[in-house]
């Protein structure tokens, strides 16, 4: 019997666990290690952040689910990976430290035959002084608890507006190297919708601040979309949405620091500015969770296994190149690590070989450009592909059998306002592929028949339906495996 250990139980990690349990769970042991007791459907945190949903509607306990299907679950965080073994038994293993209140602080060794790193990101609020809900002055929607706190602050702003006061609300990215612009973009429009619902939109100033070179970049190097039969740039699409809703925007910006009620930022041209706010929700930059790696002799090999940002190296081309020389071939396909064929990394845990948007620095040398998005649909695709490869390798395959390159798969994004089934609207976007492929699609890098955007109620319905479908699926309820990932 082989032991497959999965580090992390987010969208990617839980996808690997549920498929491997379905395919090989009766023959082999599936083990999940996660520092968090709950699974969270992250896209719906946006609705928690404006009071449309509660935490319990977007998250559920993992332990009962895994106990029911026979998956071994450790409420703990991984500390180090020992891919060559070492110690008395000599088996490859990970060292974990329990976050379970009953074992908190205790450490344990977990042996593995296959390892999947799906740890996700460290929310690196510390990269910008004053950023974040815990030790800073800005809100977040990255976690359900963060989103709950964001809504409390928003409701206080609404109370001020009802009292006749004017307020400035700022939403966007809190650092020059952020990703996940889409989450902030959706939150901005949900705030706008909420204020309109209570008749107070005219009292509030809404400002978008982002490290994107232009609106609509989203860390994908921008996009051209089909809308109503016409071709439109993502820039004009996003700008028109903001103009229609009387929103202001600041792009090409790196937030240098946040003080109470004031954001200090630098732009690509080297100019600096200050932006006063009464409420701000800024997405932090991401980093690896800080895993270490050691060889059989106990020597530190972290720099061999992980990139400098803490994300795990996989089957990508990490050779330094000029931006113009990068191509779809640089991107990983199997997510297997180069040296250790029994170790994989999926979702945000893998190290991208390079940005998708052109990397830029201000005249002062400050990097200001988005890092690649790899959440949501791509994460689930990676998880399922790696699970299928491990299944086949357990059955005799000598190498991974399934792929999910971001240069060969698409992604859909539904940015919806409000959770009421009869009210609201959504920006619906689809891109194929995520990483532009100029060899196959020389004009725009993407298939224009599969890359489109629309605004309307239909996308809002789809987002509402998918919220319930994906939570049903993640709870492994009857028929879960026939539902889309």
N, C-alpha and C positions, 0 to 999 in steps of 0.2 A: 504493500500500500504506500503510495506516494503522499507527501504533504505539500499542498499548495498554500502558501501564506500570502495574503493580500494586505498590504499596508494602506489603510484608508477605506472609508465606506461612504464616499460621496457618490456622485453620479457615475464616475468611471469605476471606482473600486466595487461598488455594490453591483454594477452591471457584470463585472468579472465574476463576482461571488455567486450571483444567482444563476448565471449560465453554466459555470463549472459545476455547481451543485446539481443542476438538472442533468448535465451530460455525464459526469463521472463521480457524482457524490456517493454512489453506492459502492464504488470500487476504491475510491481515494478520499483522503481527508482534506476538506477545505477549511482554512483558518483565516479569520478576519481580525485584524488588529486596528482599532480606531480609538483616538483619544476622546471622541465625542459619542455620547450614548444614543444620539438621535440621527436619523436620516433627514435631510432637509431638501425640499424642492426649491432650490435657490431662486429661480425666476419669479416665484410668487412672493418672495420677501418684499418686492416692490409694493405689493398690495398691503402687506403688513405695515410698511412705512408710511402709508397714508390712511391707515385705520379701516381699510376695506376687509381685512382678514386679521385673525389672531394667530399667535405662534403655533398653537396646536392644530391649525388648519394647514400648515405648510411643513410640519415635521412630525415624526413618530419614533417611538423607541425601537431600536434595532434588536436588542437582546431577545425579546419574545419571538421575533421573526426567525432569527438564526437558530434558536433552540427548537422551533417547530420543524425546521428542515434539516437539522443535524449538522449545522455549521458551527465550528468551535469559535467562540467570540471572546476576545480580550479587550476590555475597556482600558486601553493603555496607549501610550505613544512610543513609536519606535525611536531608539536612541542611536543604534549603530548596526551596520550590516557586516557580516563576516562571511563573504562568499566562498572562501577557501576552507572554512572551518577553523580549527584551532581549539586549544583546550583539550580536555580528557577524551571526549567522544570524537572530535575531529570533523563533525558534520557541519555543512554550511548552516548558518543560523543568524537570527537577528536578536539583539538585546532590546528589551522593552522595559518601560517604566509605567507602572499602573497609575491611571487617573481615577480608577474606581475608588470611591470613598472608603470602601472596606479594605482596600489594599494600597491606598495612596502612598506613593513613594517607594514601594517595593519594586524590585527588578526581577526579571525572569529571562530565561533563554528560550527561544522558540526555533526549533530546527525546521529546515525546509528542503524540499527537493526542487521546487519552483517558487520563485518570489516575484510578486507583482507590486511595484511601487506606485501607489495611487494616492499618495499623501496629500496631494493638492498643494496650495500655496500657504506660505506664511503671509499674513496680512501685515505688510511692512509699514505700519503707521509711523514708526520711528525714523523713517527716511526723511520725513518733513517735520521739523519742529512745530509742535502745536496741532498736528493732524490727529484726528481720531476721537472716538467717543469716550475712551478710558482716561487718557492722560492729555487730551487735547481739547479743542474747542469746536470740532466739527462732528457731524453725525455720519453714520454709515448704514448701508443696507446689506452688507456682506453676510451677516448672521441674523437669524430670527430675533435674537435679543437686541442686536444693534437696530434692526428695523423697528422694533417696538419702541425703543428709546427715540428714534427719529420721529415716529408718529407723535409721541408725547410733546416733543419740541414743536412740531408742526401745529398741533392743536393749540399750543400756547400762542403761536403766531396768529392763528385764526381768531383767537380770543382778542388779541390786540387789534386786529383789523376790524372786528365787530365793534370795538370801542372807539373806532374812528382814527386809529393810528395808521401811518404808512409803514410798510416793512419791505426790506430787501432780502430776497431768498436767492442763494447761489448754489448751483448744482454743477458737478463736473468731476474732474480728476485732480488729485492732490499732489501730483509730482510729474516731472517731465518724462518719466519712463513708465507711466501707467499703461495698463490694458483695461479691458472691460468698460470701454466707453459706452457700450450699448446699455448696460445696466443703469448708468447715470442718466443717459438719454431718456430711457423709459421712465425713470423716477421723475425727471423734470416735467414730463407731460402728464404724469399722474398728479403731481402737485398742481399744475395748471388746471386740470380737470376738477380736482377737489375744490379749488378756490372758485371756479365757475359754478359748481353745484350749489355753493352757499352764497353766491352773489357778491363775492368780494374780490374778484380778479382785478378789478380796476384800482384797488387799493394797494396792490403788491407789485413790486418790481422783480421780475424773474431774469436772472443772469446765468448764462452757461459759460463755464471756463474749462478749457481743454488743451491738452498737449497735441492735438491733431493739427496738421498743417492747414487743412481746410475742414469745414464741417462735412460730415458724411464719410470721413476717412475710416473710422472704427478700427484702426490698426490693420486694415486689409489693403492698404495702399490706395484707398478710395475705390469707387465702384461705379460702373455705368449700369443702368437698369432699364428695363422696358416698363413703361407705364402707359396704359391706355393705347398701346400700339406704337408709342413713340419712344425713342431713346433719350434718356435723361441722365445727367451726371448725378452722383450721390451728393455732390456739393449743392447743386441747385435744388435738388429734392429736399435736403435737410434745411437749407436756408429758407425755402418757401414755407416750410412747416413752421419755422420760428417766426418769420415775418407775419404770417397769418395769426399767430397767437401773441403777438406783441412781446416777443422775448428778445433780449440782447445776447450777444455772444462775444467771447474773447477766446481766440485760438492761438496756437503756437506758443503756449504759455506753460511755464514751469512754476509751480507754487513753491516759493522759497521757504516761507514760514507762515504760520497762522497765529495771530494774537487774538484776544477776546474782541470779537466784532470787526476784525480787520485781516484781510488776506494780502500778503505781499507776494508779488510774482515778477518773473523775468520773461521776456519774449525773445524770439529768435534773433531779432535785430539788435538785441542787447539792452533795449529800454526796460525799465522797471516800472511797476505800477502798484497802486494800493486799491483794494476793493473793500468797501465797508459792507457788512452784512449783519442781519439779525438772526438768520438761520442758514446754515450751509451743510450740504451733504456732498462730501468729496470722497471718491473711490481712492484707496491707497494703492501704491505699487505692490507687486507680488515678488516674493523671493522663495527659495526653497526652505523647507522646514528645519534644516540644519542637521540632517543625518550625516553621520560619519561612516567611513568604510575602512576596514583593516584586513590585511592579508593573513595567511596562516601563521606567520611569525609574529603577528601583532603590530606590524608596521602600518603606519597611516597611509592609506591609498585613496583618501577622499578626493584628491585632485585628479586622479585617474578615472574615477567613477562618476564624479559630479563636475558640472561646469562651475565657473566662479560664482554664479548667482545661486548656486545650491540645487539646481535642477539636474536630474540624472541624464547622462549621455546615453544615447541609443544609436540606432543604425542610420545616423545622419552624417552629412559631410560638414564637419566643423572647421574645415580649413579656412583661415582668414582670406576673404576675397573682397574686391570692390563690389559695390552694390549692383552694378551693371552686369557682373559675372555670375550672380546667383541665379539658380534655376530650380525648377520643380524637382530635379534629380537630387538636390541637396537634402530634401525633406525625408524624414524616416517613413518607412512603410510597414515594418513588422513590430517596431518598438522594443526589439531585443537589444540588450547591451552588447557592445562589441566583444568584450573579453569573456563575459560570463553568459553562456548561452541559455542558462536556466533562469535568468533575471530579465524582467521587462519593466518598462515605465509607461504609464498612460495618463491621459488628461493633462492637467497643469503640471504634473510631476516630471514630465520629460522636458529636456532642454531643447528649445527650437534652435536650429542651426544659424538663423539670422532673422532679423525683422522682415515683415512683409512690406510695411511702409518704409520709405526711404529714411535711413538714419540721418539725423541732423543735429548740429550743435549751434548754440548761440555764438555770437562774436566773442563772448566771454568764455567759451569752451563748455558750456552746460548742455548736456544731451537733452533735447526736447523733441521726442518723437515716440509714437505708440509702440509698445511691444506686442507680439502676435497674440490674438485671442485664440483660445483652444478649449473653451468650455461648451456646455450644452450638447448639441447634436454631435459635433466631432468627438467629444469625450466619450459618449456612449458608443459610437462606432469603433473607436480604439479599443474600448473595454471588451466589446463583443468579439472583435477580431483576435485579440490576444487570448481570450478565453478559448476560442475555437482552435487557435494554434497550439495551446498547451494541451487541450484535449487530444489533438492528433499526435502530438509528440509523446504523450503518455501511451498512445496506441502504436507507437513505432516510427512515426515520422522523424526524420533526422534534422529537420529545420522547420521554422514557422511556415504554416500553410495558408494563412490569411493576412491580408494587408488592409490598411486604412490610412493611406497617405493623405494629408490635408491638401495636397496638390491633385488628388484624384477623387475627392469626395466634396459634397456641397454642404451647405448649412442654411437653415431657415431661422429667421428671427421674427418674433411677434411682440412688438412693443405696444401693449394695450393700456388704455386708461380706464380705471375703475373695474370692479369685479361683478357689477350688476349685469345679468344676462340681457336685459332689454335696453340698457343705456351704455354709452361709451363708444369708443372707436379704437382702431389699432393701425399702426404702421406695420405692414406685412412685407418682409423682404426675404428673398431667396438668392443665394449666390452659388455658382458652380464653375470651377472649384473654389475652395476658400483661398488657397495660394494661387495667384495668377499663373496660368500656363500659356506663355506667349508662343511656344512652339506649335501647339494645337490651335490656339485662338489668337493669331498674331495681332489683331486690331485692338482688342480690349483685354485680352488675357483670360476671358471667361466666355462660356457659352451663353449668348444672349437669349436663347430660347429657354434657358433655365435660370436666368438671372433677371429678377423683376422686383418691382415694388408697387404697392397699392396702399391706399388709405380708406378705411371704412369699417362698417359694423361686422362684416363677415370674418375679418381677421380677429376681431374682438371675441366673437363666438368661438373661433378656433382656439384662442389662448385659454378661454374659460374651460373648454372641453379638455384640452391637453393637461391643464392643471389636475383635473380629476382622473384622467386616464393614467398619467405617469405616477401619481401617488398610488392608485389601485395596482399598477404594475409593480411598483417598488415594494409593496406589501405582499407580493407573491400570491395574490388572490387567484381564484380559478381562471384559467385561460390567459394568464399574464404573458406567457411566451409567444402568443400569437399577435400581441399588440406591438405597434411600432416602437423603436427605441429612439 
